[in-house]
Amino acid sequence: MFKLYKKKDKDFLILNLTDVHTEDNELYEDSVKKRVLVNTVTEVVNRVRPDLITLSGDQAWAGHFKAIEFLSELMESFNIPWTLVWGNHDHDRGDEVLDKTAEIFMRGRNFIYEHGPVELGKGNFVIGICEDDKIVEGLILMDTHNRIPFINKDGKEDCGWGKLYANQIQWYKEQVCNLTDLGCKDTTIIIHQPIYAYRYAISSALKEGINPKSVSVENSYKGDIWKDGYKDSFGINHEDVCCHLVDDGFFDTVTELGSTKTVIAGHDHVNYSCIPYKGVRLTYGLKTGMGAYWRPELNGGTVLTVSSDGITDIRHEFVDATDWTK
Ligand SMILES: [Fe+2]
């Protein structure tokens, strides 16, 4: 387990960036995508002044090594610890390309990462946020892989979005038990592709008759779109929850153990909901930059505030990119 230290009289701030999708052919000087990315990241880092930056996947198109070096240099320029989970597009060209990508990032002296047990995929590991000798927050970073083949309800071979492997669910249990034994009572899962429970959350929380795709940013922060019991929700989903098509039961494990109170995912670029569902804040990180596809009003990052009692607040930091797209 990696350990980072929180000052006793000060909150520890985690800034999550997601789906930056850097690419080799956008590194030229006049590139709008590059300008938006660099200015967005710089603005949000300067505004938040985080103690840790997390990237929740799709850092680059697989094999775009110049872009990966560029992103690494950008992250290193802040001199703040940073880490990541891999997205499906990071996996797109297989383990060899992903390992080379990891090697480039690992040259950064502020980069925190380990592949973790090989049978679980790439990048399954834990970071403990400590105050003195107590772990106040455990960050459990897990690989959701690439698309996974499966047999659909018609008995045909199909290819759905990724999910956690069964042995990762067992590994997660072991990490939670270990953290609990060490006195840690609050954990956060960081993944790229959302778990199935994100579907239950949005369908349970949203009032009948509300079309999520037509909810503005302003209205997504008003309680009147949410049912009773979900009034602390904010944000909205403009696209479907793109998770594996079969519920693997992972969320039952999460709620049974009762340690994880926050899950943060990326993948669905125009979703930014945060819904407390069965005691767990199922959260989409706010998309960073215009890579792949975006909505300009949904640009920035997401801040997790860690106090002595674990995570006490989650908020999106919106960055207006209008001037940089001209
Ligand atoms: Fe993405």
Residues whose N, C-alpha, C, O or C-beta is under 5 A from the ligand:
A	BS01	LIG	D19 D58 H267
